[in-house]
Every structure is written in C-alpha cells, then in structure tokens.
C-alpha cells in the first residue's frame, strides 16, 4: 500500500480532483485537509501560500497510473505527488484498499 501526498490551490479543486480519482478507481480513499501553509522557493523567489493537502491511499502497483492521471488533472505546472510505502497496516483496511 502507498500513501500519496498532493497539495492543491484550494479545497474546491482538491475535492473535484480527488472525487474523480476515487470515482475512476485510481485511489481507494482521499483525505482532504484544508488550510495548510506551504513555504517554498519557486523561480528564485521565496513563496508562502495557503494550500489544501490531500492524502491518497492506493495499492503499490497503482502509482504509475495515478501519477499520470493526477498530473493531467492538476492545475499546478509542477504538482506535488509524493508517494510513501506503508510499513504496517490493518489487514482488513489493506484488503479494502487493494479492492480498488
């Protein structure tokens, strides 16, 4: 199982894209956490922006398809798509995630 983090410019955009990802079977679940602050350097400038964080859950083998779809849907030129493997998970939850 993988957990993927992706940030969006606002909650409405995150909801729209995450709903499509779940509906189309790219992820089992998306948690949307509004009101995060990102501090980063972009094109030589220090930026501070309000963003919405989405946490996506999917089977390991689904990452390439998710990355392609999320990149196509995402409004950012360089979207954050960061995947981390899950070291331990409830077996029933894992079975549900794999059912995607």
C-alpha positions as CSV (number, residue, x, y, z in Angstrom):
1,X,0.0,0.0,0.0
2,X,1.1,3.6,-0.7
3,X,0.1,6.9,0.8
4,X,0.5,9.8,-1.6
5,X,0.6,13.4,-0.7
6,X,-0.5,16.2,-3.1
7,X,-1.3,19.8,-2.5
8,X,-3.8,21.9,-4.3
9,X,-4.5,25.7,-4.5
10,X,-7.9,25.4,-2.7
11,X,-10.4,23.0,-1.3
12,X,-12.8,23.1,-4.2
13,X,-10.0,22.0,-6.6
14,X,-8.9,19.2,-4.3
15,X,-12.4,17.9,-3.9
16,X,-13.1,17.9,-7.6
17,X,-9.8,16.1,-8.5
18,X,-9.9,13.7,-5.5
19,X,-13.5,12.7,-6.3
20,X,-12.5,11.9,-9.9
21,X,-9.6,9.8,-8.7
22,X,-11.8,7.8,-6.3
23,X,-14.7,7.5,-8.8
24,X,-12.4,6.3,-11.6
25,X,-10.6,3.8,-9.3
26,X,-7.2,5.3,-9.2
27,X,-7.3,5.5,-5.4
28,X,-9.3,3.8,-2.6
29,X,-9.6,6.9,-0.5
30,X,-8.7,10.6,-0.4
31,X,-8.5,12.7,2.8
32,X,-8.6,16.4,2.2
33,X,-7.0,18.7,4.8
34,X,-7.8,22.4,4.1
35,X,-5.9,25.3,5.4
36,X,-2.2,24.3,5.2
37,X,0.6,26.7,4.6
38,X,3.4,26.0,2.2
39,X,6.7,27.8,2.3
40,X,8.9,27.1,-0.7
41,X,11.2,28.6,-3.3
42,X,9.8,29.0,-6.8
43,X,11.8,30.5,-9.7
44,X,14.3,32.1,-7.3
45,X,11.6,33.7,-5.0
46,X,10.6,32.7,-1.5
47,X,6.8,32.0,-1.5
48,X,4.3,31.4,1.2
49,X,0.9,30.2,0.1
50,X,-2.3,28.7,1.6
51,X,-2.9,25.3,0.1
52,X,-5.1,22.2,0.7
53,X,-3.4,18.9,1.3
54,X,-4.8,15.6,0.0
55,X,-3.7,12.2,1.3
56,X,-4.4,9.4,-1.1
57,X,-4.4,5.7,-0.4
58,X,-3.8,3.1,-3.1
59,X,-2.2,-0.3,-3.9
60,X,1.6,-0.1,-4.7
61,X,1.1,-1.1,-8.3
62,X,-1.3,1.7,-9.0
63,X,1.2,4.6,-8.7
64,X,2.2,5.0,-12.3
65,X,-1.4,5.3,-13.4
66,X,-2.2,7.7,-10.5
67,X,0.8,9.8,-11.3
68,X,-0.2,10.1,-15.0
69,X,-3.9,10.9,-14.2
70,X,-3.1,13.3,-11.3
71,X,-0.6,15.2,-13.4
72,X,-3.2,15.6,-16.2
73,X,-5.9,16.9,-13.9
74,X,-3.7,19.1,-11.6
75,X,-3.6,22.8,-12.1
76,X,0.0,23.2,-11.0
77,X,2.8,23.2,-13.6
78,X,4.8,21.0,-11.2
79,X,2.3,19.2,-8.9
80,X,3.4,17.6,-5.7
81,X,2.9,13.9,-6.0
82,X,4.9,12.2,-3.2
83,X,4.4,8.5,-2.5
84,X,5.5,6.7,0.7
85,X,5.2,3.0,1.3
86,X,3.2,1.9,4.3
87,X,5.3,-0.2,6.7
88,X,2.3,-1.6,8.6
89,X,-1.4,-1.5,8.1
90,X,-4.5,-3.2,9.4
91,X,-5.1,-6.3,7.2
92,X,-8.8,-5.6,6.7
93,X,-8.0,-2.0,5.6
94,X,-5.3,-3.2,3.3
95,X,-7.7,-5.7,1.7
96,X,-10.2,-2.9,1.1
97,X,-7.5,-0.6,-0.5
98,X,-6.4,-3.5,-2.7
99,X,-10.0,-3.9,-3.9
100,X,-9.8,-0.7,-5.9
